Amino acid sequence: MADEIAPEYDVIVLGTGLTECILSGVLSVKGKKVLHLDRASYYGGDAASVNLETLFKKYGNYAKGTSPWEQYGRLNDWNIDLVPKFLMSSGELTNILVSTDVTRYLEFKQVAGSYVQQGSGSKATVAKVPSDAAEALRSPLMGLFEKRRMKNFIEWVGQFDPKDSTTHKGLNMSTCTMKEVYDKFGLEVTTKDFIGHAMALYQTDSYFDAPGGAPEAIERIRLYGNSVARYGKSPYIYPLYGLGELPQGFARLSAIYGGTYMLNTNVDEVIYEGGKAVGIKATMGGIEPEMKFETRAKMILGDPSYFPDKVKVTGHVLRAICILKHPLAQTNDSDSCQLIIPQSQVGRKNDIYIACVSSAHNVCPKGYWIAIVSTIAETSANHHLELAPGLERLGKIEEQFMGPPIPLYEPIEDGTKDNIFISKSYDASSHFESTTDDVRDIYRRATGEELVVEGLRDGIQVAEE
């Protein structure tokens, strides 16, 4: 093994989370010599998929000497995500997957529906998010006249061109807020709510009054509509066997292009010269005797856990992983769905998300569903109560796993001073667009260049129903 470790690399990557694996894969494709390490014995980091026994032990949901996971069938039938997210079928991660040909290692299935909640408690209504003018006219989310206004709005979004002022409805897009756009079409408060949170997929209402923010919001709504149009039903796709397949796919890509991977490897020290990181000292475990080595690199990329003194906490994610024996109510008995509860509907500042998948995605045995409820913490206590509006939507829960609030980290500096480029934590959003934004940002900071990938071509092949 010692012969496989070169004395110097272009890049050392620490942690095998999705962000890190995308970067190591892309950098390898672009000719960089990459060494990729992880202290864990598995790929994925915080974005791993685990079996039910691991989940019970991670959250301590069992008494010593018992094995409650045995009642749920074979462990190999369970692949439960620690981070609940879907892929937008016309989004940036899909673009990267296709352009790098990582899709050859993965198989995807469409998520059956995208839903939004109006109201709260027993009076709550759950309905499919309309993605085009025809669905707007059928939607129970709006009254007759509002449906017409929504239809006009969606048709306008479809033909909007930020560079063509004749498509701007007389609005100045350099200063225009999204509130002004909504008001131009006379849309009601509840309609603005589900457009902003279930179509544009903003997590809060901070976008609403942002000067000049309208073009970005419109583009996000277009991405939603285009993603639905690609496969129908919903804008989301999901990899069979869970999200843990994604980092492994990029790891394989890196290996094909010469990248070196080492699991069970602890970083003992980062070597600095003149204030810049130039290499590491590490110990590879899992073998007897343990092997210590030192190697150098032009830059180091890593997740926040490797650099606790170089990151700050920006918030906390609350997450409850639940095992069900039924689909979510009011979702047409779907095998999978995304349900968004806009913050204003339940008196919060942040949305609540429910991601639900089932045996149709090879993540659990037949007859089970996995539902993950998540949001951003707004208090320092009563975290279960913060998730309550989402948990209420699940019906009878067989098992519930909820740990302490998960810190959201981001780097204090951009990395150009010390050659250490650190990723952000995975947020509570329903998709990976913010993750790919982070990938592009790190790539730009580390290489001084924009990450350029090819167009979507024909997209991803999804499994037949």
N, C-alpha and C positions, 0 to 999 in steps of 0.2 A: 504493500500500500504506500510505503514511503516514497517509492519511485514515481508514484502517480502525482505527487504534490510538487509542483514546479517552484523554483525559488522566487519567481515573480509573475504577477498577473496584471492585466489591465484594470480589472475590477474584482473586488471581493464583496460578495453579497451575504449579509447575515440575516437569517430567518427565511423560512419558506412559505410565508403568507402569499396571498395572490399578487399583491403589489410587487413584492420582491421577485416572485417567479416570472411575472410578465417582464420585468426589467431585465432579469438575467437572460430570459429567452430572446428578447429583442436585441440586447447588446451582443449576444452570441451570434445571432443571425447577421448582425452588422460587422462581424469580424473581430470583436473584442475577445480577449482571453479571460474567461470568467471562472472564479472559484466560488462556489456557493455552499455555505455551511448552515447547519441548524443544530441547536442543542438537543432538540427533541428527536425521537426515533421515528417520526412520521412527517409527511409533507402537509403543509397547509397552515400551520400556526393557528392564529385565531379564526382562520377561514376553513379549518379542517371539518371533515364529517366523521363522526364517531359512532360506535355501536352502543347499544342500550346499557350494557354493563359498564362501559366507560362513563356514560352519562350519570348513572346511579352513583358511581364512586366519586365522580367529579363534584357532584352537588350533595353528597352525603345523605341521599334519600333512602337509607336502609339501615337496619340494625345489624350489628356485627354478628357474623355466623349465619346470616340469611342470604339468599340469592333471589330477590324478587324479580330480577330480569328473566329468570327461567320460564315464568308463566307466559311470556310474550313470544315464545318461539325461538328459532335459531338466531344467534347473535349476528351471523353473517347476512341476515336479511334486513338488518337495521343500519342505515347510514344517515345519521342525524346531524344537520348543519349546526354549527355553533354561531354562525352569522347568517341571519335570514335575509337573503337578497335574491332577486331574479335578474335576468339579462333583458334589456330592451332589445327587441329583435332587429331594430335598425340603429342601435346605439353604438357607442365607441368601443366597448369591450367586444361586441360582436364583430365590428370592423377589424379589430386587432386579431381576433381569433381566425377570421377568414384570411386576412392578408398574410399571416404567418403560417397558415396551413395547420394550426394546432387542432382544427376540427377533425383531422384524420384520426386523432386519438380519442375523440369524444362522440357521444350520441346525445341528441337533445330531444326534448318533447315540449310541446306548447303548454303553457299554463292556461287552464280552461276559461278563466274569467277574471275581469278586473272590476271590483265593486267599490262603492262608496256608501257611507252611512249618513243619513240625515236624521237629526233628532237624537235623543238619548233615552236610556232605560227601556221600559216596556213600550214606549211610543216610537222607538227608533225604526226607521225604514232602511233596508239595505237594497240597493239597486245597482244594476250594471252601469258602468260609466259610458255614456254615449261617445262614440269616436268619430261619427260622421253625421251629416245632415239628416239622413234617414233614421238613424238611431235616436237622434235628438227629438224627432217628431213622435217616437214611440215611448220615450222615457217617462217613467212614473215620477221622476224627480222634479218635474215642472208642470205647470198648468198649460192650458192650450195656447194662450197668447205668448207666454214665455218660451214655449217650444219653438214658435216661429222666430222669435228674436235669437234664440240659441242657434237655430238652423242658419240664419243669416250670418251670425258670428263665425260659425265653423266654416261656412263657404268662403267668407272673407279671409280667414286664416289660411285656407288652402291656396289662395291666389296672391297672398301678401308677398311682396318683394321689398326687402329693406332698401334696395338701391333705386327703386322706382317710386317716386313720390305720388304718382297717379294712383297707386294702390294703398295709400296711407289714410284715406278718408279725411283728408284735410288736416291731419294731426302732424305736429313736428316731432318726428321720431328721435331726434337728438336730445329732446328734453321730456318727451311724453312719458307719463307714468301708466302703469297697467290699469289703474283706477280710471283714468281718462278714457282708455279704450273701452272698458266695460260700460262706462257711462254713455259713451257714444252709441252703443247698441241698446241702451236702456235695460241692461241685465239686472236681475234681482240679486239680493245679497246671497241667498242660498245657492244660486247658479254660479256666482263669482267664486263661492266657497269650493264647490266641487271642481270647477275648472282649474283654479289655482293649486289645489292640493291633490286631486285625483287624476288630472291630465298634465298640467305643467309640473306636478310632483314637487312643489315647494313644501318644505317642512313647517314653515311658519308664514305669517302674513307680512313679514318684513319686505317682501318683494313689491307689495301692493302700491306703495307710495314712492318707490325709488325713482328719482328723476332719470329719464333716458333708459329706464329698465324695460320698457314695453317690447322692443325687438327681441330681447333674450327670452322673455316670457312667451312670446308668440312662437319663437323657434322651438321652445320646449313642448308647446302644445302640438306643433307640427310633427315633432319627433314621436310623440305619443300616437298621433293619427297614422303616421307612416309605418310605425311598428305594428299597429293593429292590422293595417292593410296588407302587410307582408304575409301573414299567415291566417288572419281572421281571428275571431273570438277575443283575444286579448293581445296587448303589446309585448307580453313577456314569454320568454322561453327559459328552460331549466335543464341542466345536464342530468341524464340518467345516472343513478348511484350517488347523487348529491354534489354539492358545490366543491367538495374536496377534490373532485376530478379535475377542476380547472387548474390549480397550481401544479398538479402532477403533469398535466398536459404541457404546460410551459417548461417544466423541468425536463421532460423528454426532448422538447425542442432544443433547449440549451445543450443537452448532452449530445444530440446529433451534430451540432455545430461545434463540438469540442469542449463544452463546459464541463467542469469537474464538480461533482456533488458529494457532500459528506454529511451524513446525519450523525446523531449521537456525539456531536463535537462541540466542546465548550471553548469559548474565546476567553483565554486567561488574561490577555493584555492587548491593548491597541498600542502600537509603536508610533511615537511621534518624533519628528525631527523638524526643528524650527517652527513648532506650533502646528504643523500639518501631519495628518495621519499618513504613514507610509507602509504600514503592514500590521500583522497580528502575530501573537503567540497563542497557540491553541493546543487542546488535548482531545484526541479522538478516543472515545470510550466504546463499549460494546465489543472490545477485543481484549485478549490477554497476551502480553501486558498492554496497558494503555499506551498510546503513542503520542508523544509530544512533538510539535513541529513549529517552525517559524517560516513565514513567507511574506513577501512584500507586494504592494499594488499601488497604482497611480491614484486610486480613489476607493472609498469604502461606502457601500450602500447598506442600509439595514432598517429593521423595524424598531419602534421606540423602546422595546424591552432591552435592547442591547446598549442603549445610551440613556439611562435614566437621568443623568445630569444635564442632558442636552435637550430635554423636552419639557413641555408644560401641559398641565391638565386644563382642557377647555370646557369640560362638562362630563356628564356620566350617562351611559346608556342603561336603561332598564330592560330586562329581557326575561320572558317566561317561555320555556319550551314545554309543550303539552302534548300528551298522547291521547288521541280520541278514537272512538269506534264509529264515527259518523262524520259526514261532511258538515260544513258550516251551514247553518240555517239561512234560507233565502238566497242561496247561491245555485239553485237548480241542481242540487245534489252533485255538484261538480267534484271531479277527482283532485282539483287544485284550484287555487284562486289567490288573488291579492285583495285584501279588504282594507281600505283606508278610512279612518275615523278622523275627519278634520278637527283641529283643536277647538275651533269655536263651537262645534256641536256639543262638546262635553266640558266647556269652561276651562280649557287649558291654553297654554302658549305654544305647545308642540303637538303635532299629529301623533296618533297611535296607529301602528301598522300591524296587520295580521297576515303572515305568509303561511299558506296551507298547501301541503303536498301529500301524496299517498302512495300506495303500492304501485300505482300506474307509473311512478317514476323510479321504481326499484329502490326505494328508501325505507320501506317497512313491509311487513307481511300483508297479505290480502286481508281486507276488513279493517285496516287501521288507517288513520290519518295523523300527520304531524303538523301541529299548528304552533307557530312562534309569534308571540305578541311582544312588541318592542316600542319604546318611546325614549325621549330624552327626559332625564330626571329634572323635576322642577322644585323639589323639596329635599331636605336632608333626612327625612324619615317617611314612614307610611308608603313605601315604594309599591307594595302590593295594591294599595288603593289607587295609585297613579295608573296602574295597568288594568284596574277593575273594569272600565268601559269595554276594553278589548276582551278580557276574560269572560265577561257576560255574554259575548257573542258566540262562545265556543260550546255552550250547552254542557253536558256531562263530560267531565275530564277524568280519564283513567289514571294518569300520572302527570304531575306538574313539577318542573325543575326550575327553580329560580334562585340564583346566587345573589351576591351583593352587587351593587351598582358597578358597572364596568367603566373605568376611566377612559375618556377620550383624550389622546395625546396628539400633539403636533410639535414639530421642531421649533426651538427658540430662534435659531439662525438658519440661513439658507444653505450652509455647507461650503460655500466658496472659500471661506477663510481656512478651514481645517481639512477640506477634502472628505468630509463625512456628510452623506446625504441621507436624511432620515424620512421615512414615510409617516403618514398620518394614520390614526386608528380608523377602523371601519365605523361609520356613523349609523344612525338608526333608519336611514332612508331605505326605500323599498327596492333599490336597483343599484347597479355598479357604476353609474355615470360619475359619481364623485370620486370613486376609486380610480377610474381611468383619467380623470382630471389630475389626480395626484401623480399618477404614472407619468403623464406628459410634463408636469411641472418638475418632477425630479429629473427626468431625462434632459430637460432644457437646462436646468441648473448644473447638472453634472457634466454635460457634453458641450454646452454652449450652442446647441442646435435644436431645432424643432423636431419632434418625432413625427415622421411622415410615413403613413401607411397607405396602401392602395385602397381603392373604392370597394364597396361591398359586393360587387359582382352579383352573384345569384343568392347571396346570403347563406345561412346555415340550413343543412338538411335536417328536418325534424322527423321524429319517429311517427309512423302512421298510427292513427287512433285504433 
